[in-house]
Amino acid sequence: MTEPPAIACEGLGRDYGSVRALDALDLVVPRGTLVGVLGPNGAGKTTAMLLLATLLAPDRGAARVFGHDVTSERAAVRRRLGLLFQETSVDGLLSVRENLLFAARLSGMGGRLARAAVADAIERGGLGAHSGRPARELSGGWRRLVDIARATLHRPDLLILDEPTVGLDPEHREMIWSILDRERREHGTTILFSTHYLAEAEPADRVVLLAAGRVVAQDAPDRLRARLGEEMAEIEGPGAERLTRALRGLGAARTILRTGRGYRVGLVGPREPVVELAGGAPEVARFALRPVSLEDVYFASTRSGDEAAEAVPA
Amino acid sequence: MSAWSAVYGIVARDLTRTTRQTSRLLGGVARPFMWLLLVGTGYNAIARLEGGLPYQAYVFPGVVAMAALFGGMLTAVSTVYDREFGMLRLMLASPAGPGAVLLGRVLAASLVGILQGGIVLAVAPLVVSVTGERWLLALGALAAVAAMSATLGLLVAARLRSVENFAGIINVILFPLLFLSGALYPTAGMPPALRAVARLNPVTYAVDLLRHAFGQAGEFALATDVVVVLGVMLVGFAAGTLLFDPEQRFTARIPRRPPDSAPASP
């Protein structure tokens, strides 16, 4: 018998009054995978995570975590989860060790077991030098590391992380991702995370893009990038529109995205004719070729209205 | 086992927080003593109570109730703080569930109420004639009053999203509960309308319970006081469990807000 996936959602949706926060999420997350959820503010990322964490009841559809229904088997779901929300949930009046001991007890551990789990979490999180300090004396980065230690303390099978590195400097972001990588490597932990730092989603096995409560794209990052083209041209200046049209006429443009500064054109086919065309184009202030990024995918997938018409493949 | 560990963890955390907020703790203890010493001494000279009971002796059970009421209810601010800063969401998402979270919170707030009321109770021999047996009865009554107050505090905190809101609302609730309870003066002398309100006030029965414990004449039968105090506590706890349900299955008609629209966090 095959084991159920870490997450299986079908048509999962939730409204807040007349606002459709999450329309219908279809998602299957195999065990041990790293899945990034991207999308603009208000796209439904947090709502989806709260639904999976059993903190909200769905208005539509269903979701199962390791085969357990998030509505009717909440306790079974919660036993498998480690959660981290956008705001740091560390009690400033308690020391780091006391915060972690509270988390251990909250997850059902008592006595010696709780103390051993706390000692292990302090060691894994590199928090030894800070363990006796009141959490209010720590910097934002260290408080977030305490949060990560808390979320992983009971070795959950699934980590749901809502913007785990928001507001952190690169050094602390790196520390957090290294802890999470180790969790995956050593324990096969499944991780579902949201972020606005698109580079953080590059190593993900799968990226889910949400916009206005709907899934607008989901696939492996490589395949999502390949949909836009083999390379991305950034074109700026008064002549950008004319050059973009010419590239389209050449048959080299798979995707055209309008940005505040000009155009991004997803290119396919041989490079030389494109470079030649751009070299002779008048009034082009900047023409640069670079690999397609997840940021391009994000813009192409999450724009709405008039912008969307220009974001679709050419 | 799992749920009890969570309850223990919540109680331990709340008590640690309380002991580290010394100004709040001292303020909670000072309030009843100020009434007992400053107001009580003044009223002793002018108040004439039935049976010739000095005002300070009359007001003593009420002051013990005041300490438990304020200690128990004001501790609920921790719940609002935890909601504002996201900790409550984590607690509700723990395997123990909302029932264990509420039980932990009620126990912790009750202990704070018992601690503050117990300090007042410790000076009872200086103010009222009290035997060891009466003192123990009063301690039991204090525990029941503190638990009821803790439950009422959680009900107030159940839907509030900011500490500022709690601070604004709790005083509007606490003072009528205290002044219309017979804690500080007999309800018999009140206008009929206010007396009727006092009879609907659960704190009236809590104060009366403490009066019985100290051997003073009560307005109601002892059994009535016990039933009302424990009943309010149990009904309040059940209502709190519904209001704190993270899935909002029972409160779906209350307007729901998107998670990102809360002041800091839901």
Chai-1 contact restraints between the chains, C-beta under 6 A:
chainA,res_idxA,chainB,res_idxB,connection_type,confidence,min_distance_angstrom,max_distance_angstrom,comment,restraint_id
A,Y16,B,R256,contact,1.0,0.0,6.0,A-B,restraint_1
A,Y16,B,R257,contact,1.0,0.0,6.0,A-B,restraint_2
A,Y16,B,P258,contact,1.0,0.0,6.0,A-B,restraint_3
A,A21,B,P258,contact,1.0,0.0,6.0,A-B,restraint_4
A,T46,B,P259,contact,1.0,0.0,6.0,A-B,restraint_5
A,T46,B,D260,contact,1.0,0.0,6.0,A-B,restraint_6
A,L50,B,P259,contact,1.0,0.0,6.0,A-B,restraint_7
A,A53,B,A93,contact,1.0,0.0,6.0,A-B,restraint_8
A,L55,B,A93,contact,1.0,0.0,6.0,A-B,restraint_9
A,L55,B,P246,contact,1.0,0.0,6.0,A-B,restraint_10
A,A57,B,E247,contact,1.0,0.0,6.0,A-B,restraint_11
A,A57,B,R249,contact,1.0,0.0,6.0,A-B,restraint_12
A,A75,B,P95,contact,1.0,0.0,6.0,A-B,restraint_13
A,R78,B,A93,contact,1.0,0.0,6.0,A-B,restraint_14
A,R78,B,P95,contact,1.0,0.0,6.0,A-B,restraint_15
A,R79,B,P95,contact,1.0,0.0,6.0,A-B,restraint_16
A,L83,B,A93,contact,1.0,0.0,6.0,A-B,restraint_17
A,F85,B,G86,contact,1.0,0.0,6.0,A-B,restraint_18
A,E87,B,G86,contact,1.0,0.0,6.0,A-B,restraint_19
A,E87,B,S265,contact,1.0,0.0,6.0,A-B,restraint_20
A,S89,B,G86,contact,1.0,0.0,6.0,A-B,restraint_21
A,S89,B,M87,contact,1.0,0.0,6.0,A-B,restraint_22
A,S89,B,L90,contact,1.0,0.0,6.0,A-B,restraint_23
A,L93,B,R17,contact,1.0,0.0,6.0,A-B,restraint_24
A,L93,B,R20,contact,1.0,0.0,6.0,A-B,restraint_25
A,F102,B,G9,contact,1.0,0.0,6.0,A-B,restraint_26
A,F102,B,R13,contact,1.0,0.0,6.0,A-B,restraint_27
A,R105,B,S5,contact,1.0,0.0,6.0,A-B,restraint_28
A,R105,B,G9,contact,1.0,0.0,6.0,A-B,restraint_29
A,L106,B,A6,contact,1.0,0.0,6.0,A-B,restraint_30
A,L106,B,G9,contact,1.0,0.0,6.0,A-B,restraint_31
A,L106,B,S94,contact,1.0,0.0,6.0,A-B,restraint_32
A,G108,B,S2,contact,1.0,0.0,6.0,A-B,restraint_33
A,G108,B,S5,contact,1.0,0.0,6.0,A-B,restraint_34
A,G108,B,P95,contact,1.0,0.0,6.0,A-B,restraint_35
A,G110,B,S5,contact,1.0,0.0,6.0,A-B,restraint_36
